[in-house]
């Protein structure tokens, strides 16, 4: 069979319409990201000041002294 006829027959859709197979992630990733974003906005509490973690505040203070940001 000549190469030209093979190319032309490959571009003809099967009888019944065009069939395209998508990889699993083509639908899975958008659905997952939508669900994550929806859950983040749906469970949002009223904005307020977050309580300070004493250990973290102390660590940041020590790090700031080490790099010379404060005296």
PyMOL commands that set and color helices and strands:
alter all, ss='L'
color gray80, all
select helices_A, chain A and resi 3-10+25-42+54-66
alter helices_A, ss='H'
color red, helices_A
deselect
rebuild
show_as cartoon
